[in-house]
């Protein structure tokens, strides 16, 4: 599995979440199997999103669509972002679910 990890410094978390919920480029239609969104525990206006894909190519294609259709759209992103987004594609190499006793 491959995870696209995206980080955003946002001006207003609620406004960013409103756009995220609208799913402007179609996560599922783009091959995302699941996603998780996080807020920094100290900086409530910094968010990180993990989107899981079956292949690296699917993750890279989604990232390219994200860049071209969302990030490069100043009408959408300029009012929301407080800085440049970051992105990286991660390959899962090990994982385990730990149960509490």
C-alpha positions as CSV (number, residue, x, y, z in Angstrom):
1,X,0.0,0.0,0.0
2,X,1.1,3.6,-0.7
3,X,0.1,6.6,1.3
4,X,0.0,10.1,0.0
5,X,0.8,12.3,3.0
6,X,-0.2,16.0,2.5
7,X,0.5,18.8,5.1
8,X,-1.3,22.2,5.0
9,X,-0.7,25.3,7.1
10,X,-4.2,26.8,6.9
11,X,-5.6,30.2,7.9
12,X,-8.9,28.7,9.2
13,X,-9.4,25.0,9.9
14,X,-13.2,25.1,9.6
15,X,-13.0,26.7,6.1
16,X,-10.4,24.3,5.0
17,X,-12.5,21.4,6.2
18,X,-15.5,22.7,4.4
19,X,-13.5,22.5,1.1
20,X,-12.0,19.1,2.0
21,X,-15.5,17.7,2.7
22,X,-16.7,18.8,-0.8
23,X,-14.0,16.5,-2.3
24,X,-13.3,18.6,-5.4
25,X,-11.3,16.1,-7.3
26,X,-13.0,12.9,-6.2
27,X,-10.9,10.8,-3.8
28,X,-12.7,7.5,-4.4
29,X,-13.0,8.0,-8.2
30,X,-9.2,8.7,-8.2
31,X,-8.4,5.4,-6.6
32,X,-8.1,6.3,-3.0
33,X,-9.0,3.3,-0.8
34,X,-9.2,5.3,2.5
35,X,-8.2,8.6,4.0
36,X,-7.5,10.1,7.5
37,X,-7.2,13.8,8.4
38,X,-5.3,15.1,11.4
39,X,-4.8,18.4,13.2
40,X,-1.6,19.2,14.9
41,X,-2.1,19.0,18.6
42,X,-0.3,22.3,19.2
43,X,-1.0,24.3,16.0
44,X,-4.7,23.8,15.4
45,X,-4.4,25.4,11.9
46,X,-2.0,22.8,10.6
47,X,-3.6,19.7,9.1
48,X,-2.2,16.5,7.6
49,X,-4.1,14.1,5.4
50,X,-3.2,10.5,4.6
51,X,-4.7,9.0,1.5
52,X,-4.2,5.3,0.9
53,X,-3.7,3.9,-2.6
54,X,-3.0,0.4,-4.0
55,X,-0.2,1.6,-6.2
56,X,2.4,4.3,-6.3
57,X,1.2,5.3,-9.7
58,X,-2.3,5.9,-8.4
59,X,-0.9,8.1,-5.5
60,X,1.2,10.0,-7.9
61,X,-1.6,10.6,-10.3
62,X,-3.8,11.9,-7.5
63,X,-1.0,14.2,-6.3
64,X,-0.7,15.6,-9.8
65,X,-4.4,16.3,-10.0
66,X,-4.3,17.8,-6.5
67,X,-1.5,20.2,-7.6
68,X,-3.0,21.1,-11.0
69,X,-6.7,21.4,-10.0
70,X,-6.6,22.6,-6.4
71,X,-3.2,23.9,-5.3
72,X,-2.6,25.9,-8.5
73,X,-6.1,27.5,-8.3
74,X,-5.5,30.8,-6.5
75,X,-9.2,31.4,-6.2
76,X,-9.6,28.3,-4.1
77,X,-6.3,28.0,-2.2
78,X,-5.1,31.6,-1.6
79,X,-7.8,32.4,1.0
80,X,-7.3,29.0,2.8
81,X,-3.5,28.4,3.0
82,X,-1.1,30.2,5.3
83,X,1.9,28.7,3.5
84,X,2.9,26.1,0.9
85,X,1.5,22.6,1.1
86,X,3.9,19.7,1.3
87,X,3.4,16.2,0.0
88,X,5.2,12.9,-0.1
89,X,4.3,9.3,-1.2
90,X,5.1,6.7,1.5
91,X,5.3,3.0,1.0
92,X,4.1,0.9,3.8
93,X,6.7,-1.7,4.8
94,X,5.4,-3.0,8.1
95,X,2.3,-2.6,10.2
96,X,0.6,-4.2,13.1
97,X,-2.5,-3.6,15.1
98,X,-1.7,-3.7,18.8
99,X,-4.3,-4.7,21.3
100,X,-4.4,-3.4,24.8
101,X,-4.5,-6.0,27.6
